[in-house]
């Protein structure tokens, strides 16, 4: 799935695809939302959940790795660097 095809899907199809094929990166709190980050192929998607609810407020798709910085402390690289 490429970035543009993903954006053409409706919100429910996007969420289903992320849960099935996306790679979970991490989560954090932004304002009143819980943000969960997934990687799907060559792009990333933030899912914004409304606080204290299981309601998806919005999704934000991006390709820039600069936006990953707030999540980097949650990535465990120990398993990746074992020889």
Secondary structure, DSSP 8 states (H G I E B T S, - for coil): --HHHHHHS-HHHHHHHHHHH-EEEEEEEETTEEEEEEEETTEEEEEEEETTS--EEEEEEE--GGGGGGGGGG---HHHH--
